[in-house]
Amino acid sequence: MARRTKTKLEPRIVPLTPDRWADFERLFGPRGACAGCWCMEPRLTRAEWQRGQGDGNRRAMKRLVQRGARPPGLLAYVGGEPAGWISIEPREAFSKLSRSRVLAPIDDRPVWSIVCFFVDKRYRGRGLSVALIEGAVTHARRHGACVIEGYPVEPKTHPMPAAFAYTGLAAAYRQAGFHEVARRSPTRPVMRRAVRPPR
Protein backbone atom coordinates (compact mmCIF):
# COMPACT_ATOMS: atom_id res chain seq x y z
CA MET A 1 0.00 0.00 0.00
CA ALA A 2 1.34 3.45 -0.93
CA ARG A 3 2.08 5.77 1.96
CA ARG A 4 -0.03 8.88 2.16
CA THR A 5 1.99 12.03 1.57
CA LYS A 6 1.52 14.62 4.28
CA THR A 7 0.46 18.04 3.05
CA LYS A 8 3.10 20.70 3.48
CA LEU A 9 2.05 23.39 5.94
CA GLU A 10 1.89 27.13 5.31
CA PRO A 11 2.21 28.50 8.84
CA ARG A 12 2.05 32.05 10.13
CA ILE A 13 5.22 32.72 12.14
CA VAL A 14 5.31 35.56 14.66
CA PRO A 15 7.37 36.65 17.70
CA LEU A 16 6.36 35.38 21.13
CA THR A 17 5.01 38.54 22.72
CA PRO A 18 3.15 38.86 26.04
CA ASP A 19 -0.25 38.74 24.35
CA ARG A 20 0.64 35.31 22.89
CA TRP A 21 1.82 33.77 26.17
CA ALA A 22 -1.33 31.67 26.59
CA ASP A 23 -0.72 30.14 23.16
CA PHE A 24 2.86 29.28 24.14
CA GLU A 25 1.58 27.57 27.30
CA ARG A 26 -0.98 25.65 25.27
CA LEU A 27 1.65 24.48 22.79
CA PHE A 28 4.11 23.38 25.49
CA GLY A 29 1.43 21.70 27.59
CA PRO A 30 1.65 20.71 31.26
CA ARG A 31 5.09 19.08 30.81
CA GLY A 32 6.66 22.25 29.46
CA ALA A 33 7.38 20.57 26.10
CA CYS A 34 9.91 18.15 27.59
CA ALA A 35 10.69 17.38 31.23
CA GLY A 36 9.59 20.78 32.49
CA CYS A 37 12.12 22.63 30.36
CA TRP A 38 10.01 25.51 29.02
CA CYS A 39 13.01 26.24 26.73
CA MET A 40 15.11 27.49 29.64
CA GLU A 41 17.83 24.81 29.47
CA PRO A 42 20.02 26.74 26.97
CA ARG A 43 19.86 29.84 29.16
CA LEU A 44 20.82 28.37 32.54
CA THR A 45 23.42 26.24 34.24
CA ARG A 46 22.43 22.61 34.73
CA ALA A 47 21.87 23.20 38.44
CA GLU A 48 19.69 26.28 37.83
CA TRP A 49 17.64 24.43 35.25
CA GLN A 50 17.08 21.44 37.53
CA ARG A 51 16.03 23.68 40.44
CA GLY A 52 13.46 25.36 38.25
CA GLN A 53 12.30 22.23 36.45
CA GLY A 54 8.59 22.56 35.82
CA ASP A 55 6.80 25.61 37.16
CA GLY A 56 10.00 27.50 38.03
CA ASN A 57 11.21 27.32 34.44
CA ARG A 58 7.76 28.31 33.19
CA ARG A 59 7.82 31.43 35.37
CA ALA A 60 11.36 32.24 34.22
CA MET A 61 10.36 32.05 30.56
CA LYS A 62 7.26 34.14 31.24
CA ARG A 63 9.48 36.86 32.75
CA LEU A 64 11.62 36.84 29.60
CA VAL A 65 8.53 37.27 27.46
CA GLN A 66 7.07 40.01 29.65
CA ARG A 67 10.26 42.06 29.71
CA GLY A 68 9.29 43.17 26.20
CA ALA A 69 12.79 44.17 25.12
CA ARG A 70 13.36 41.27 22.73
CA PRO A 71 11.20 38.19 22.10
CA PRO A 72 12.97 34.97 23.12
CA GLY A 73 11.67 33.18 20.04
CA LEU A 74 8.87 32.71 17.53
CA LEU A 75 5.59 30.82 17.40
CA ALA A 76 4.18 29.11 14.33
CA TYR A 77 0.41 29.03 13.87
CA VAL A 78 -1.50 26.66 11.61
CA GLY A 79 -5.16 27.44 11.12
CA GLY A 80 -5.05 29.75 14.11
CA GLU A 81 -3.62 27.07 16.41
CA PRO A 82 -0.12 27.25 17.96
CA ALA A 83 1.82 24.50 16.19
CA GLY A 84 5.53 25.13 16.69
CA TRP A 85 8.24 27.09 18.45
CA ILE A 86 11.80 28.17 17.68
CA SER A 87 14.15 29.93 20.09
CA ILE A 88 16.44 32.56 18.56
CA GLU A 89 18.35 35.46 20.10
CA PRO A 90 21.89 36.83 20.02
CA ARG A 91 24.34 34.11 21.08
CA GLU A 92 25.14 35.78 24.41
CA ALA A 93 21.57 35.13 25.60
CA PHE A 94 22.39 31.42 25.86
CA SER A 95 24.88 30.71 28.62
CA LYS A 96 25.03 27.02 27.69
CA LEU A 97 26.85 27.90 24.46
CA SER A 98 29.62 29.68 26.32
CA ARG A 99 30.35 26.52 28.31
CA SER A 100 30.34 24.12 25.36
CA ARG A 101 33.51 22.85 23.70
CA VAL A 102 31.54 21.41 20.79
CA LEU A 103 29.60 24.64 20.22
CA ALA A 104 32.37 27.13 21.04
CA PRO A 105 32.54 30.28 18.88
CA ILE A 106 33.92 29.85 15.37
CA ASP A 107 35.28 33.40 15.20
CA ASP A 108 34.60 36.81 16.69
CA ARG A 109 31.68 37.72 14.40
CA PRO A 110 28.47 38.55 16.29
CA VAL A 111 25.86 35.89 15.62
CA TRP A 112 22.26 35.15 16.44
CA SER A 113 21.74 31.58 17.59
CA ILE A 114 18.91 29.13 17.05
CA VAL A 115 18.99 26.72 19.97
CA CYS A 116 15.64 24.96 20.29
CA PHE A 117 12.54 23.74 18.44
CA PHE A 118 9.26 22.29 19.58
CA VAL A 119 6.64 21.10 17.09
CA ASP A 120 3.27 19.69 18.10
CA LYS A 121 3.20 16.03 17.10
CA ARG A 122 0.15 16.64 14.89
CA TYR A 123 2.28 18.82 12.61
CA ARG A 124 5.56 16.92 12.46
CA GLY A 125 6.95 15.71 9.16
CA ARG A 126 5.28 18.50 7.18
CA GLY A 127 8.05 21.05 6.74
CA LEU A 128 7.29 23.12 9.82
CA SER A 129 10.89 23.05 11.12
CA VAL A 130 12.19 24.48 7.84
CA ALA A 131 9.51 27.18 7.91
CA LEU A 132 10.46 28.04 11.50
CA ILE A 133 14.14 28.36 10.56
CA GLU A 134 13.29 30.62 7.64
CA GLY A 135 11.05 32.70 9.90
CA ALA A 136 13.86 32.97 12.45
CA VAL A 137 16.29 34.17 9.78
CA THR A 138 13.84 36.86 8.68
CA HIS A 139 13.25 37.92 12.29
CA ALA A 140 16.97 38.12 13.11
CA ARG A 141 17.74 40.02 9.91
CA ARG A 142 15.08 42.62 10.73
CA HIS A 143 16.83 43.14 14.06
CA GLY A 144 20.22 43.73 12.48
CA ALA A 145 21.73 40.24 12.43
CA CYS A 146 24.33 39.48 9.77
CA VAL A 147 25.04 35.86 10.71
CA ILE A 148 22.59 33.26 12.03
CA GLU A 149 23.90 30.04 13.57
CA GLY A 150 22.26 26.72 14.33
CA TYR A 151 23.50 23.68 16.24
CA PRO A 152 21.49 20.75 14.89
CA VAL A 153 21.99 17.03 15.18
CA GLU A 154 22.90 14.75 12.31
CA PRO A 155 21.51 11.44 13.55
CA LYS A 156 23.34 8.17 12.91
CA THR A 157 20.04 6.31 12.96
CA HIS A 158 16.66 7.19 11.47
CA PRO A 159 14.18 8.14 12.60
CA MET A 160 15.49 9.97 15.65
CA PRO A 161 13.09 10.31 18.61
CA ALA A 162 11.70 13.86 18.70
CA ALA A 163 12.92 14.37 22.28
CA PHE A 164 16.52 14.09 21.07
CA ALA A 165 16.06 16.39 18.07
CA TYR A 166 15.09 19.54 19.95
CA THR A 167 18.01 21.46 18.40
CA GLY A 168 16.73 20.61 14.92
CA LEU A 169 18.05 18.33 12.20
CA ALA A 170 20.92 19.28 9.92
CA ALA A 171 18.82 18.40 6.86
CA ALA A 172 16.24 21.06 7.78
CA TYR A 173 18.96 23.69 8.12
CA ARG A 174 20.37 22.77 4.71
CA GLN A 175 16.91 23.20 3.19
CA ALA A 176 16.80 26.67 4.75
CA GLY A 177 20.11 27.71 3.14
CA PHE A 178 22.54 27.04 6.00
CA HIS A 179 26.05 25.67 5.48
CA GLU A 180 28.25 23.68 7.83
CA VAL A 181 31.17 25.69 9.21
CA ALA A 182 32.49 23.37 11.92
CA ARG A 183 32.02 19.87 13.33
CA ARG A 184 33.69 19.08 16.62
CA SER A 185 31.47 16.09 17.25
CA PRO A 186 30.38 13.44 14.72
CA THR A 187 26.70 14.26 15.14
CA ARG A 188 26.75 18.00 15.98
CA PRO A 189 27.62 20.33 13.10
CA VAL A 190 27.69 24.09 13.55
CA MET A 191 25.77 25.65 10.66
CA ARG A 192 25.53 29.23 9.47
CA ARG A 193 23.64 31.48 7.12
CA ALA A 194 24.85 34.97 6.34
CA VAL A 195 22.34 37.72 5.54
CA ARG A 196 22.33 41.42 4.88
CA PRO A 197 20.34 43.36 7.47
CA PRO A 198 17.88 45.95 6.12
CA ARG A 199 19.21 49.44 5.61
C-alpha positions as CSV (number, residue, x, y, z in Angstrom):
1,M,0.0,0.0,0.0
2,A,1.3,3.4,-0.9
3,R,2.1,5.8,2.0
4,R,0.0,8.9,2.2
5,T,2.0,12.0,1.6
6,K,1.5,14.6,4.3
7,T,0.5,18.0,3.1
8,K,3.1,20.7,3.5
9,L,2.1,23.4,5.9
10,E,1.9,27.1,5.3
11,P,2.2,28.5,8.8
12,R,2.1,32.0,10.1
13,I,5.2,32.7,12.1
14,V,5.3,35.6,14.7
15,P,7.4,36.7,17.7
16,L,6.4,35.4,21.1
17,T,5.0,38.5,22.7
18,P,3.1,38.9,26.0
19,D,-0.2,38.7,24.3
20,R,0.6,35.3,22.9
21,W,1.8,33.8,26.2
22,A,-1.3,31.7,26.6
23,D,-0.7,30.1,23.2
24,F,2.9,29.3,24.1
25,E,1.6,27.6,27.3
26,R,-1.0,25.7,25.3
27,L,1.6,24.5,22.8
28,F,4.1,23.4,25.5
29,G,1.4,21.7,27.6
30,P,1.6,20.7,31.3
31,R,5.1,19.1,30.8
32,G,6.7,22.2,29.5
33,A,7.4,20.6,26.1
34,C,9.9,18.2,27.6
35,A,10.7,17.4,31.2
36,G,9.6,20.8,32.5
37,C,12.1,22.6,30.4
38,W,10.0,25.5,29.0
39,C,13.0,26.2,26.7
40,M,15.1,27.5,29.6
41,E,17.8,24.8,29.5
42,P,20.0,26.7,27.0
43,R,19.9,29.8,29.2
44,L,20.8,28.4,32.5
45,T,23.4,26.2,34.2
46,R,22.4,22.6,34.7
47,A,21.9,23.2,38.4
48,E,19.7,26.3,37.8
49,W,17.6,24.4,35.3
50,Q,17.1,21.4,37.5
51,R,16.0,23.7,40.4
52,G,13.5,25.4,38.2
53,Q,12.3,22.2,36.4
54,G,8.6,22.6,35.8
55,D,6.8,25.6,37.2
56,G,10.0,27.5,38.0
57,N,11.2,27.3,34.4
58,R,7.8,28.3,33.2
59,R,7.8,31.4,35.4
60,A,11.4,32.2,34.2
61,M,10.4,32.1,30.6
62,K,7.3,34.1,31.2
63,R,9.5,36.9,32.7
64,L,11.6,36.8,29.6
65,V,8.5,37.3,27.5
66,Q,7.1,40.0,29.7
67,R,10.3,42.1,29.7
68,G,9.3,43.2,26.2
69,A,12.8,44.2,25.1
70,R,13.4,41.3,22.7
71,P,11.2,38.2,22.1
72,P,13.0,35.0,23.1
73,G,11.7,33.2,20.0
74,L,8.9,32.7,17.5
75,L,5.6,30.8,17.4
76,A,4.2,29.1,14.3
77,Y,0.4,29.0,13.9
78,V,-1.5,26.7,11.6
79,G,-5.2,27.4,11.1
80,G,-5.1,29.8,14.1
81,E,-3.6,27.1,16.4
82,P,-0.1,27.3,18.0
83,A,1.8,24.5,16.2
84,G,5.5,25.1,16.7
85,W,8.2,27.1,18.4
86,I,11.8,28.2,17.7
87,S,14.1,29.9,20.1
88,I,16.4,32.6,18.6
89,E,18.3,35.5,20.1
90,P,21.9,36.8,20.0
91,R,24.3,34.1,21.1
92,E,25.1,35.8,24.4
93,A,21.6,35.1,25.6
94,F,22.4,31.4,25.9
95,S,24.9,30.7,28.6
96,K,25.0,27.0,27.7
97,L,26.9,27.9,24.5
98,S,29.6,29.7,26.3
99,R,30.4,26.5,28.3
100,S,30.3,24.1,25.4
101,R,33.5,22.8,23.7
102,V,31.5,21.4,20.8
103,L,29.6,24.6,20.2
104,A,32.4,27.1,21.0
105,P,32.5,30.3,18.9
106,I,33.9,29.8,15.4
107,D,35.3,33.4,15.2
108,D,34.6,36.8,16.7
109,R,31.7,37.7,14.4
110,P,28.5,38.6,16.3
111,V,25.9,35.9,15.6
112,W,22.3,35.2,16.4
113,S,21.7,31.6,17.6
114,I,18.9,29.1,17.1
115,V,19.0,26.7,20.0
116,C,15.6,25.0,20.3
117,F,12.5,23.7,18.4
118,F,9.3,22.3,19.6
119,V,6.6,21.1,17.1
120,D,3.3,19.7,18.1
121,K,3.2,16.0,17.1
122,R,0.2,16.6,14.9
123,Y,2.3,18.8,12.6
124,R,5.6,16.9,12.5
125,G,7.0,15.7,9.2
126,R,5.3,18.5,7.2
127,G,8.1,21.1,6.7
128,L,7.3,23.1,9.8
129,S,10.9,23.0,11.1
130,V,12.2,24.5,7.8
131,A,9.5,27.2,7.9
132,L,10.5,28.0,11.5
133,I,14.1,28.4,10.6
134,E,13.3,30.6,7.6
135,G,11.1,32.7,9.9
136,A,13.9,33.0,12.4
137,V,16.3,34.2,9.8
138,T,13.8,36.9,8.7
139,H,13.3,37.9,12.3
140,A,17.0,38.1,13.1
141,R,17.7,40.0,9.9
142,R,15.1,42.6,10.7
143,H,16.8,43.1,14.1
144,G,20.2,43.7,12.5
145,A,21.7,40.2,12.4
146,C,24.3,39.5,9.8
147,V,25.0,35.9,10.7
148,I,22.6,33.3,12.0
149,E,23.9,30.0,13.6
150,G,22.3,26.7,14.3
151,Y,23.5,23.7,16.2
152,P,21.5,20.7,14.9
153,V,22.0,17.0,15.2
154,E,22.9,14.7,12.3
155,P,21.5,11.4,13.5
156,K,23.3,8.2,12.9
157,T,20.0,6.3,13.0
158,H,16.7,7.2,11.5
159,P,14.2,8.1,12.6
160,M,15.5,10.0,15.6
161,P,13.1,10.3,18.6
162,A,11.7,13.9,18.7
163,A,12.9,14.4,22.3
164,F,16.5,14.1,21.1
165,A,16.1,16.4,18.1
166,Y,15.1,19.5,20.0
167,T,18.0,21.5,18.4
168,G,16.7,20.6,14.9
169,L,18.0,18.3,12.2
170,A,20.9,19.3,9.9
171,A,18.8,18.4,6.9
172,A,16.2,21.1,7.8
173,Y,19.0,23.7,8.1
174,R,20.4,22.8,4.7
175,Q,16.9,23.2,3.2
176,A,16.8,26.7,4.8
177,G,20.1,27.7,3.1
178,F,22.5,27.0,6.0
179,H,26.1,25.7,5.5
180,E,28.2,23.7,7.8
181,V,31.2,25.7,9.2
182,A,32.5,23.4,11.9
183,R,32.0,19.9,13.3
184,R,33.7,19.1,16.6
185,S,31.5,16.1,17.2
186,P,30.4,13.4,14.7
187,T,26.7,14.3,15.1
188,R,26.7,18.0,16.0
189,P,27.6,20.3,13.1
190,V,27.7,24.1,13.5
191,M,25.8,25.6,10.7
192,R,25.5,29.2,9.5
193,R,23.6,31.5,7.1
194,A,24.8,35.0,6.3
195,V,22.3,37.7,5.5
196,R,22.3,41.4,4.9
197,P,20.3,43.4,7.5
198,P,17.9,45.9,6.1
199,R,19.2,49.4,5.6
